[in-house]
Amino acid sequence: MAVYQVSQVATYIKDVLYNDPVLTDIWVEGEVANLSRPPSGHTYFSLSEGRSTLRMVMFRGDSVGSEQLEVGSTVIAHARVSFYEARGDLQLVADLIQPQGVGELQLKLEELQLRLEKEGFFEKSRKRPVAVFPRKVGVVTSPSGSVWHDIQNVIGRRYPLVELVLAPALVQGESAAPSVVAALERLAGDPEIDTVIIARGGGSLEDLWPFNEEIVARAIFASRIPVVSAIGHETDTTVSDMVADLRAPTPSAAAEMVVPDQEDLLASIRASNRYLLTALTTKADRLRENMGYLVHRLSRRWPDVEALTLQVDDLLQTTHRHLGRYLHLQKERTDGLGLRVQALSPAGTLRRGYAIVQKQRERTVITDPRQVGRDESLEVTVSEGHFVVKASGSGGSVSKQRPPESDPPHGGQLPLLHAPSDAEEESS
């Protein structure tokens, strides 16, 4: 006989209950009893039927429809089993309450909405804006219905530049949901598509049910292209509408939402042209005024060219006169210096009657009578030539004579201007 610990049995019971697919996703109908709403915000109650009772709890912030609970009312609850090992308590945790009489499809819809909401499918922060000027728009709908023709007409009238691509799909019946998912996948393979429209006309909850399927909701959520949902009429709301990036009340409205109106664009362009023309005209007028002001200021400060020209002419004439006088004075000074140079030159000295006496052989200039010996030949140079003489008497007996006061410069040692040749000596 096997004996188990209490914890082992409790763990075993918990594993069995939590692994049962029925008990983890179950719908229960019963009469509300033992209703309690403590300050914690949780709701505790029981569902009874005859002699059977199930303990229930709805946690705060994790459930929908708790306001439907009233003692004695009959409700339908979506719940999962829970086993509290510390006390051995078994209860059901409800997340959705609906009053009795609600159809099964409605209950499934609300349960799916609750689950997807918890996963963040409906978060506004993840919704993307559609392209303002789309180049290519994909449409998921039935090719035989009026929806496709309505979308073509609206877009052709509003913005004929866009290209429409139809991805045919079933929009009703058991095969509709997989068909819509496949159409979305085909459009996702075209990198030029900017926006996708999922559309179908109105109908009952059963007719629109493919767009409440979880596979369609997840396909829209995973789409890389922004999706606009237009399912049914304005009063119809499907899970696809809630997951899509943008919801349109009708297919025609969806077509209007994804493309601009060419009339509005033309009006905007005309308004922009008028604004730019007005702005440019105003700017040109302002610049013209500024230019006139600057020209006026410039004209006031512009120099008197004629007066300055006359002044320059006067200055040039005055300069010319002063320069002429200066040049004349310098010429006179230069001429005077030339005359002085000529007068002081050896030739000039000779022309005044001086002579140069040299020994004929050594060409030594005689400056002292004692340099001359008796009968020594001397060469005398005068202004017009030279001649040879012989000294009489000895140098010692020659009496010294005081040289004239107007001796030539350099102590009478004037350079030899012309040396006589032998023929000249013989002739002299």
Secondary structure, DSSP 8 states (H G I E B T S, - for coil): -----HHHHHHHHHHHHHT-TTTTSEEEEEEEEEEE--TTS-EEEEEEETTEEEEEEE-TTS-B-GGG--TT-EEEEEEEEEEETTTTEEEEEEEEEEETT--HHHHHHHHHHHHHHHTTTT-GGG-----SS-SEEEEEE-TTSHHHHHHHHHHHHH-TTSEEEEEE---SSTTHHHHHHHHHHHHHT-TT--EEEEEE----TTTTGGGGSHHHHHHHHH-SS-EEEEESSTT---HHHHHSSEE-SSHHHHHHHHS--HHHHHHHHHHHHHHHHHHHHHHHHHHHHHHHHHHHHHHHHS--HHHHHHHHHHHHHHHHHHHHHHHHHHHHHHHHHHHHHHHHSHHHHHHTT--EEEETTT--B--SGGG--TT-EEEEEETTEEEEEE--S-TTTS------TT--TGGG----S----HHHHHH-
